[in-house]
Amino acid sequence: MKLKSIIMDEPAVMRTLTRITHEIIEKNDGITDLALLGIRRRGLPLARMLRDNIHRFEGVDIPLGSIDISLYRDDLTELGDAPATGKSDIPFPLTNRKVILVDDVIYTGRTARAAIEAVFHYGRPKAIQLAVLIDRGHRELPIRADYVGKNIPTSHAEVVSVMVDEFDGQTGVSLYQL
């Protein structure tokens, strides 16, 4: 893959997550009954950053968990006889909460669909909202994010790479040509 451009550096990502945090607080009239679920893998560190921002702005810690969607993917049979699965970590009840799913990129919508299905395995939330850092378009399902950091129109021959310090040693967003 060839680097085409750097979309966001670390300060831009942090500013964007700050804006998304304020949008979450405003849309939900505060933080009552909110919980964040990071979609494994890069959604979890982004969810942590949102939780830390909410604590900074509201002075309250809201529940944070992670959700693994491996078993809920619609291409599971294409992944082999024993697909690798991770572990969901939801140390609080989801029933009657407003659950905000957090992911790095929304593309076809299939990951979000799988995450919604996984959430219902753990409880019946009052509402499910979706926060993404990047929306690159090309939806195959009628799913949209409630909170979007940046819309990046892309071609199918491009890859959006979100980097987070926890996994990549740096934070930012880059666009690559296949």
ZAPAMAR-683880 format. One line per 5 residues: their letters; for each residue z, x, y of N, C-alpha, C, CB. Coordinates in Angstrom, 1 decimal. Atoms other than C-alpha are relative to their C-alpha. Glycine has a CB too. Layout:
% residues N
A> Z:X:Y:Z:X:Y:Z:X:Y:Z:X:Y; ...
END
This chain:
% residues 178
MKLKS> 0.0:0.8:-1.2:0.0:0.0:0.0:0.0:0.9:1.2:1.2:-1.0:0.0; 0.1:-0.7:-1.3:-0.8:1.1:3.5:0.8:-0.7:1.1:-1.5:0.2:0.4; -0.8:0.6:-1.1:1.6:0.5:6.4:-1.0:-0.4:1.1:1.0:1.0:0.6; 0.9:0.5:-1.0:-0.2:-1.7:8.8:0.8:-0.1:1.4:-0.4:-1.5:-0.4; -0.8:0.0:-1.2:2.6:-2.2:11.4:1.5:-0.2:-0.3:-0.5:-1.1:1.0
IIMDE> -1.4:0.3:0.0:6.3:-2.3:12.0:0.3:-1.2:0.8:0.9:1.2:0.5; -0.2:1.3:-0.6:7.2:-5.9:12.8:1.3:0.0:0.8:0.0:-1.1:-1.0; -1.3:0.0:-0.6:10.9:-5.5:13.6:0.8:1.3:-0.4:0.8:-1.3:-0.4; -1.0:-1.1:0.3:13.3:-2.6:13.9:1.4:-0.6:-0.1:-0.1:1.2:1.1; -1.3:0.6:0.2:17.0:-2.9:13.3:0.5:-0.8:1.2:0.9:1.2:-0.3
PAVMR> -0.5:0.8:-1.1:17.9:-4.0:16.8:-0.7:-1.3:0.1:-0.1:0.8:1.3; 0.8:1.3:-0.1:15.2:-6.7:16.7:0.5:-0.9:-1.1:-1.5:0.3:-0.2; -0.6:0.8:1.1:16.6:-7.9:13.3:1.3:-0.6:0.4:0.1:0.8:-1.3; -1.3:0.5:-0.4:20.1:-8.1:14.7:-0.1:-1.0:1.1:0.8:1.2:0.5; 0.1:1.0:-1.0:19.0:-9.9:17.8:-0.5:-1.4:-0.6:-1.0:0.4:1.1
TLTRI> 0.6:1.2:0.6:17.0:-12.4:15.7:1.1:-0.7:-0.8:-1.1:0.4:-0.9; -1.1:0.6:0.7:20.0:-13.0:13.4:1.1:-0.6:0.9:0.7:1.0:-1.0; -0.9:0.6:-1.0:22.2:-13.6:16.5:-0.6:-1.3:0.4:0.2:1.0:1.2; 0.6:1.3:-0.5:19.7:-16.3:17.7:0.1:-1.0:-1.1:-1.4:0.3:0.3; -0.1:1.0:1.1:19.6:-17.9:14.2:1.4:-0.5:-0.1:-0.5:0.7:-1.3
THEII> -1.4:0.4:0.1:23.4:-17.9:14.1:0.3:-1.1:1.1:0.9:1.2:0.2; -0.2:1.0:-1.1:23.5:-19.8:17.5:-0.7:-1.3:-0.4:-0.4:0.5:1.3; 0.7:1.2:0.4:20.9:-22.2:16.2:0.7:-0.8:-1.1:-1.4:0.3:-0.4; -0.7:0.6:1.0:22.9:-22.9:13.1:1.3:-0.7:0.5:0.5:1.0:-1.1; -1.2:0.6:-0.6:26.1:-23.6:15.1:-0.4:-1.2:0.8:0.7:1.1:0.9
EKNDG> 0.4:1.1:-0.8:24.3:-25.8:17.5:-0.5:-1.2:-0.8:-1.1:0.5:1.0; 0.6:1.1:0.8:22.3:-27.8:15.0:1.1:-0.8:-0.8:-1.1:0.5:-1.0; -1.0:0.6:0.8:25.4:-28.5:12.9:1.3:-0.4:0.8:0.4:1.0:-1.1; -1.1:0.4:-0.9:27.7:-29.3:15.9:1.2:0.8:-0.4:0.3:-1.5:-0.1; -1.1:-0.8:0.3:29.9:-26.4:15.0:-0.2:0.5:-1.5:1.3:-0.7:0.1
ITDLA> 0.0:-0.6:1.3:30.8:-24.9:11.6:0.7:-0.8:-1.1:0.5:1.4:0.1; -0.7:0.8:1.0:32.7:-27.7:9.9:-0.8:-0.2:-1.2:0.5:-1.3:0.6; 0.7:0.3:1.3:31.8:-28.0:6.2:-1.2:0.9:-0.3:-0.4:-1.4:-0.1; 1.1:-0.9:0.3:29.3:-25.1:6.4:0.3:1.0:-1.1:-0.5:0.7:1.3; -0.1:-1.1:1.0:28.7:-22.6:3.6:-1.4:0.7:0.0:0.4:-0.5:-1.4
LLGIR> 1.3:-0.8:0.1:26.1:-19.8:3.3:-0.2:0.4:-1.4:0.1:1.2:1.0; 0.4:-0.5:1.3:24.3:-19.0:0.1:-1.2:1.0:0.2:-0.3:-1.1:-1.0; 1.1:-1.0:-0.1:22.2:-15.8:0.1:-0.8:-0.1:-1.3:0.5:1.4:0.3; 0.8:0.0:1.2:19.3:-16.0:-2.3:-0.2:1.5:-0.4:-1.4:-0.6:0.3; 0.1:-1.4:0.5:19.4:-12.8:-4.4:-1.4:0.4:0.1:0.6:0.2:-1.4
RRGLP> -0.7:-1.3:-0.2:18.4:-10.1:-3.5:0.2:0.2:1.5:-0.8:1.1:-0.6; -0.2:-0.4:-1.4:17.8:-9.5:0.2:0.5:-1.2:0.8:-1.3:0.4:0.6; -0.6:1.1:-0.8:19.0:-13.0:1.3:1.5:0.2:0.1:-0.4:-1.3:-0.7; -1.4:-0.2:0.0:22.5:-12.0:0.4:0.5:0.9:1.2:0.5:0.6:-1.3; -0.4:-0.8:-1.2:22.9:-9.2:3.0:-0.3:-0.7:1.3:-0.7:1.4:0.0
LARML> 0.3:0.8:-1.2:21.2:-11.4:5.6:1.1:-1.1:0.2:-1.4:-0.6:0.0; -1.0:1.0:-0.1:23.7:-14.2:4.8:1.3:0.6:0.4:0.2:-0.7:-1.4; -1.3:-0.7:-0.4:26.6:-11.7:5.2:-0.1:0.3:1.5:0.2:1.3:-0.7; 0.2:-0.2:-1.5:25.2:-10.8:8.7:0.2:-1.3:0.8:-1.3:0.7:0.3; -0.2:1.3:-0.6:25.1:-14.5:9.6:1.4:-0.4:0.0:-0.9:-1.1:-0.6
RDNIH> -1.4:0.3:0.2:28.6:-15.0:8.3:0.8:0.8:1.0:0.5:0.2:-1.4; -0.7:-0.9:-1.0:29.8:-12.0:10.4:-0.2:-0.5:1.4:-0.4:1.4:-0.2; 0.3:0.5:-1.4:28.1:-13.4:13.5:0.8:-1.3:0.2:-1.5:-0.3:0.1; -0.8:1.3:-0.2:29.7:-16.9:13.0:1.4:0.4:0.2:-0.2:-0.9:-1.3; -1.4:-0.4:-0.2:33.1:-15.2:12.7:0.2:0.6:1.4:0.4:1.1:-1.1
RFEGV> -0.1:-0.6:-1.4:32.4:-13.2:15.9:0.0:-1.1:1.1:-1.1:1.0:0.2; 0.2:1.0:-1.0:31.3:-16.3:17.8:1.0:-1.2:-0.1:-1.4:-0.6:-0.1; -0.9:1.2:0.2:33.6:-19.0:16.3:1.4:0.3:-0.4:-0.6:-0.9:-1.0; -1.4:-0.4:0.4:36.6:-17.0:15.1:0.4:-0.5:-1.4:0.9:-0.4:1.0; -0.3:0.6:1.3:36.3:-18.6:11.6:-0.8:0.6:-1.0:-0.2:-1.5:0.1
DIPLG> 0.8:-0.5:1.2:35.3:-17.3:8.2:-0.5:-1.2:-0.7:0.9:1.0:-0.9; 0.5:1.1:0.8:33.0:-19.7:6.5:-0.4:0.6:-1.4:-1.3:-0.6:0.6; 0.2:-0.5:1.4:32.4:-19.5:2.7:-1.4:0.6:-0.1:0.1:-1.2:-1.0; 1.2:-0.8:0.3:29.7:-17.1:1.5:-0.1:0.2:-1.5:0.0:1.3:0.8; 0.3:-0.2:1.4:28.1:-17.0:-1.9:-1.4:0.5:-0.2:0.3:-1.2:-0.8
SIDIS> 1.4:-0.4:0.3:25.0:-15.8:-3.6:-0.5:-0.9:-1.2:-0.1:1.5:-0.4; 0.6:0.8:1.0:22.6:-17.7:-5.8:-1.2:0.8:-0.6:-0.5:-1.3:0.5; 1.1:-0.6:0.8:20.3:-16.3:-8.5:-1.0:-1.1:-0.4:0.5:0.9:-1.2; 1.0:1.1:0.3:17.1:-18.4:-9.0:-0.8:0.3:-1.2:-0.9:-0.3:1.2; 0.8:-0.4:1.1:15.7:-16.6:-12.0:-0.3:-1.1:-1.0:0.6:1.1:-0.7
LYRDD> 0.2:1.0:1.0:16.2:-19.5:-14.4:-0.6:-1.3:0.5:1.3:-0.4:-0.6; 0.6:1.2:-0.7:14.8:-22.1:-11.9:-1.4:0.2:0.5:0.9:-0.4:1.1; 1.4:-0.3:-0.5:11.5:-20.4:-11.2:-1.0:-0.8:-0.9:-0.3:1.5:-0.1; 1.0:0.8:0.7:8.4:-22.4:-12.1:-1.0:0.9:-0.8:-0.8:-0.8:0.9; 0.9:-0.9:0.7:6.7:-19.2:-13.5:0.9:0.7:-1.1:-0.6:1.0:0.9
LTELG> -0.9:-0.6:0.9:9.6:-18.4:-15.9:-0.7:0.4:-1.3:1.2:-0.9:-0.3; 0.7:-0.3:1.3:7.4:-18.6:-19.0:-1.0:1.2:0.1:-0.7:-1.2:-0.5; 0.9:-1.1:-0.3:5.0:-16.1:-17.4:0.7:1.4:0.0:-0.8:-0.2:1.2; -0.8:-1.2:-0.2:7.8:-13.5:-17.1:0.4:0.6:-1.3:1.2:-0.3:0.8; -0.3:-0.6:1.3:8.2:-12.9:-20.9:1.0:-0.9:-0.7:0.5:1.4:0.2
DAPAT> -0.9:0.7:0.8:10.5:-14.0:-23.6:1.4:0.0:0.5:-0.1:0.5:-1.4; -1.4:-0.2:-0.4:13.7:-12.7:-22.1:0.0:0.5:1.5:0.8:1.0:-0.9; 0.0:-0.4:-1.4:13.4:-12.7:-18.3:1.3:0.5:0.5:-0.5:-1.1:0.9; -1.2:-0.5:-0.5:15.9:-10.7:-16.4:0.6:-1.0:1.0:-0.2:1.4:0.8; -0.7:0.9:-0.9:18.5:-12.9:-14.7:1.2:0.7:0.6:0.4:-1.3:-0.7
GKSDI> -1.2:-0.6:-0.7:21.2:-12.0:-12.2:1.1:-1.1:-0.1:-0.3:0.3:1.4; -1.2:0.9:0.0:24.5:-13.8:-11.5:0.1:-0.6:1.3:1.2:0.8:-0.4; -0.4:0.8:-1.2:25.2:-16.5:-9.0:1.5:0.2:0.2:-0.4:-1.5:-0.1; -1.4:-0.1:-0.4:28.5:-16.1:-7.2:0.3:-1.0:1.1:0.4:1.5:0.4; -0.3:1.1:-1.0:29.7:-19.3:-5.6:1.5:-0.4:-0.2:-1.0:-1.3:-0.3
PFPLT> -1.5:0.1:0.2:33.5:-19.1:-5.3:0.6:-1.2:0.8:0.7:1.3:0.4; -0.5:1.2:-0.7:33.8:-22.5:-3.6:-0.8:-1.2:-0.4:-0.1:0.2:1.6; 0.8:1.2:0.4:32.7:-26.1:-4.3:-1.1:-0.3:1.0:1.0:-1.2:-0.1; 1.2:0.3:-0.9:29.3:-27.1:-2.9:0.0:-1.5:0.4:-1.3:0.3:-0.7; 0.0:1.4:-0.3:30.0:-30.8:-3.0:0.5:-0.3:1.4:0.8:-0.8:-1.1
NRKVI> -0.3:0.4:-1.4:30.1:-32.4:0.5:0.0:1.1:1.0:1.3:-0.7:0.0; 0.1:-1.0:-1.0:29.3:-29.2:2.2:-1.5:0.0:0.5:0.3:1.4:-0.5; 1.3:-0.3:-0.5:26.3:-28.3:4.4:-0.3:1.4:-0.4:-0.1:-0.2:1.6; 0.3:-1.4:0.5:24.8:-25.4:2.5:-1.2:0.5:0.6:-0.2:-0.1:-1.6; 1.2:-0.7:-0.7:22.5:-23.0:4.3:-0.4:1.1:-1.0:0.4:0.6:1.4
LVDDV> 0.6:-1.0:0.8:20.3:-21.1:1.9:-0.6:1.1:0.9:-1.1:-0.6:-1.0; 0.5:-1.1:-0.8:19.4:-17.7:3.3:-0.9:0.9:-0.8:1.1:0.9:0.7; 0.9:-0.8:0.7:16.3:-15.7:2.3:-0.7:0.9:1.1:-1.1:-0.8:-0.8; 0.7:-0.9:-0.9:14.3:-12.8:3.8:-1.3:-0.5:0.4:-0.2:1.3:-0.7; 1.3:0.4:-0.3:10.8:-14.2:3.6:-0.3:-1.4:-0.7:-1.1:1.0:-0.4
IYTGR> 0.5:1.1:0.6:9.3:-17.6:3.0:-1.5:0.1:0.0:0.4:-1.4:0.7; 1.4:-0.2:0.2:5.8:-17.5:1.6:-0.6:-1.3:-0.6:-0.3:1.2:-0.9; 0.6:1.2:0.6:4.6:-20.2:-0.9:1.0:-1.1:0.0:-0.4:0.4:-1.4; -1.0:1.0:0.1:7.9:-22.1:-0.9:0.6:-0.1:-1.3:-0.6:-1.3:0.5; -0.5:0.2:1.4:8.5:-21.7:-4.6:1.4:0.6:-0.2:-1.0:0.8:-0.9
TARAA> -1.4:-0.5:0.1:11.6:-19.5:-4.2:1.0:-1.0:0.6:0.1:1.4:0.8; -0.9:1.0:-0.6:13.1:-22.1:-1.8:0.2:-1.2:-0.9:-0.5:-0.4:1.3; -0.1:1.1:0.9:12.3:-24.9:-4.3:1.0:0.4:-1.2:-1.4:-0.4:-0.5; -0.9:-0.5:1.1:14.0:-22.9:-7.1:1.4:0.1:0.4:-0.5:1.3:-0.6; -1.3:-0.2:-0.5:17.0:-22.2:-4.9:0.7:-1.4:0.1:0.0:0.7:1.3
IEAVF> -0.5:1.3:-0.2:17.4:-25.9:-4.1:0.4:-0.6:-1.4:-1.0:-0.9:0.7; -0.4:0.5:1.4:17.3:-26.8:-7.8:1.2:0.7:-0.5:-1.2:0.3:-1.0; -1.1:-0.7:0.5:19.8:-24.1:-8.6:1.3:-0.5:0.7:-0.1:1.5:0.3; -1.2:0.5:-0.7:22.2:-25.4:-5.9:0.5:-1.3:-0.6:-0.4:-0.3:1.5; -0.4:1.3:0.6:22.2:-28.9:-7.5:0.7:0.2:-1.4:-1.2:-0.9:-0.2
HYGRP> -0.7:-0.3:1.3:23.3:-27.2:-10.8:1.5:0.2:0.3:-0.6:1.3:-0.6; -1.3:-0.4:-0.3:26.5:-26.2:-9.0:0.8:-1.1:0.8:0.1:1.2:0.8; -0.7:1.1:-0.8:27.3:-29.4:-7.0:-1.0:-0.8:0.8:1.0:0.6:0.9; 0.8:0.9:-0.8:26.0:-32.1:-4.7:0.4:0.2:1.5:0.1:-1.5:-0.4; -0.3:-0.2:-1.4:26.0:-30.8:-1.1:-0.4:-1.2:0.9:-0.7:1.2:0.5
KAIQL> 0.3:1.0:-1.0:26.0:-33.1:1.9:-1.4:0.2:0.6:1.0:0.1:1.2; 1.4:-0.4:-0.5:22.8:-31.2:3.1:-0.3:1.4:-0.4:0.0:-0.2:1.6; 0.5:-1.3:0.3:20.8:-28.2:2.3:-1.0:0.4:1.1:-0.7:0.2:-1.4; 0.9:-0.6:-1.1:19.2:-26.1:5.1:-0.5:1.3:-0.4:0.7:0.0:1.4; 0.6:-1.3:0.3:17.0:-23.0:4.9:-0.1:0.8:1.2:-1.3:-0.2:-0.7
AVLID> 0.1:-1.0:-1.1:17.3:-19.9:7.1:-0.8:1.2:-0.6:1.3:0.4:0.6; 0.7:-1.1:0.4:14.7:-17.2:6.8:-0.3:1.0:1.1:-1.4:-0.4:-0.6; 0.3:-1.0:-1.1:14.1:-14.0:8.7:-1.5:0.0:0.4:0.3:1.4:-0.5; 1.4:0.0:-0.3:10.3:-14.2:8.3:-0.7:-1.1:-0.7:-0.7:1.4:-0.5; 0.8:1.1:0.6:7.9:-17.1:7.7:-1.4:0.6:0.1:0.1:-1.4:0.8
RGHRE> 1.3:-0.6:0.0:4.5:-15.7:6.7:-1.1:-1.0:-0.3:-0.1:1.1:-1.0; 1.0:1.1:0.2:2.8:-19.0:6.0:-0.5:0.0:-1.4:-1.2:0.3:0.9; 0.6:0.2:1.3:0.6:-19.9:3.0:0.8:-0.8:-1.0:-0.2:1.4:-0.6; -0.9:0.9:0.9:2.9:-22.7:1.7:-0.9:-0.7:-1.1:0.7:-1.0:0.9; 0.6:0.8:1.1:2.0:-24.2:-1.7:0.8:-1.2:-0.2:-0.1:0.9:-1.2
LPIRA> -0.8:1.2:0.2:4.8:-26.7:-1.6:0.4:-0.5:1.4:1.3:0.4:-0.8; -0.4:0.5:-1.3:5.9:-29.0:1.2:1.5:0.3:0.4:-0.2:-1.6:0.0; -1.3:-0.5:-0.3:8.9:-26.9:2.2:-0.1:0.8:1.3:0.6:0.9:-1.1; -0.1:-0.7:-1.3:9.8:-25.6:5.7:1.4:0.5:0.2:-0.5:-0.8:1.2; -1.3:-0.5:-0.4:12.6:-23.5:7.0:0.6:-0.7:1.2:0.0:1.6:0.2
DYVGK> -0.6:0.6:-1.2:15.1:-25.0:9.4:0.3:1.0:1.1:1.4:-0.6:-0.5; -0.3:-1.1:-1.0:15.8:-21.6:11.0:-1.0:1.1:-0.4:1.5:0.5:0.0; 1.0:-1.0:0.3:13.0:-19.0:11.3:0.2:1.1:1.1:-1.4:-0.5:0.1; -0.1:-1.2:-0.9:13.5:-15.5:12.8:-1.3:0.3:0.7:0.5:1.2:-0.8; 1.3:-0.3:-0.6:9.8:-14.8:13.3:-1.1:-0.5:-0.9:-0.1:1.6:0.2
NIPTS> 1.2:0.4:0.8:6.5:-16.3:12.2:-1.0:1.1:0.1:-0.6:-1.4:0.6; 0.9:-1.1:0.1:4.1:-13.7:11.0:-1.2:-0.5:-0.8:0.6:1.3:-0.7; 1.2:0.4:0.7:0.6:-15.0:10.2:-0.5:1.1:-0.8:-1.1:-0.6:0.9; 0.4:-1.0:0.9:-0.6:-13.0:7.2:-1.2:-0.4:-0.8:1.1:0.6:-0.9; 1.0:0.3:1.0:-3.4:-12.8:4.8:0.6:0.2:-1.4:-1.3:0.9:0.1
HAEVV> -0.6:-0.2:1.4:-2.9:-12.9:1.0:-0.1:1.5:-0.4:-0.8:-0.8:-1.0; 0.1:-1.4:0.3:-3.9:-9.2:1.0:1.0:0.9:0.8:-1.4:0.5:0.4; -1.0:-0.7:-0.7:-0.9:-8.3:3.1:1.4:-0.3:-0.7:0.1:-0.4:1.5; -1.4:0.2:0.5:2.8:-7.8:2.1:0.9:0.2:1.1:0.2:1.0:-1.2; -1.1:-0.1:-0.9:5.8:-8.4:4.3:1.2:0.6:-0.7:0.3:-1.4:0.7
SVMVD> -1.1:-0.7:0.6:8.6:-6.0:3.5:1.2:0.0:0.9:-0.4:1.5:-0.4; -1.3:0.0:-0.7:12.1:-6.8:4.7:0.9:1.1:-0.6:0.7:-1.4:0.0; -0.9:-1.1:0.5:14.4:-3.8:4.4:1.4:-0.3:0.6:-0.5:1.4:0.5; -1.4:0.2:-0.4:18.2:-4.1:4.5:0.7:1.3:-0.4:0.7:-1.2:-0.6; -0.7:-1.3:0.2:20.5:-1.1:4.7:0.6:0.1:-1.4:1.1:0.2:1.0
EFDGQ> -0.6:0.0:1.3:22.3:-2.1:1.5:-0.9:0.4:-1.1:0.6:-1.4:-0.3; 1.0:-0.3:1.1:19.2:-1.7:-0.7:-1.0:1.1:0.4:-0.7:-1.2:-0.4; 1.1:-0.9:-0.4:16.8:0.4:1.4:0.4:1.1:0.9:-1.0:-0.9:0.7; -0.5:-1.1:-0.9:19.0:2.7:3.6:-0.4:-0.2:1.4:-0.6:1.3:-0.5; 0.4:0.4:-1.3:17.5:1.0:6.7:-0.2:-1.5:0.1:-1.2:0.9:0.5
TGVSL> 0.3:1.5:-0.2:17.0:-2.4:8.3:-1.2:-0.1:0.9:1.3:-0.6:0.6; 1.2:0.2:-0.8:13.7:-3.6:9.6:-1.0:-0.9:-0.8:-0.6:1.3:0.4; 1.1:0.8:0.7:10.5:-5.5:8.7:-1.3:0.7:0.3:0.0:-1.5:0.5; 1.3:-0.7:-0.1:7.1:-3.9:8.0:-1.0:-0.9:-0.6:0.1:1.4:-0.6; 1.1:0.7:0.6:3.7:-5.3:7.2:-0.9:1.1:-0.6:-0.8:-0.8:1.1
YQL> 0.8:-1.0:0.7:1.6:-3.5:4.6:-1.3:-0.7:-0.4:0.7:0.5:-1.3; 1.3:0.5:0.6:-2.1:-3.9:3.5:0.0:0.5:-1.4:-1.2:0.6:0.9; 0.1:-0.3:1.4:-2.7:-4.0:-0.2:-1.2:0.9:-0.2:-0.1:-1.3:-0.9
END
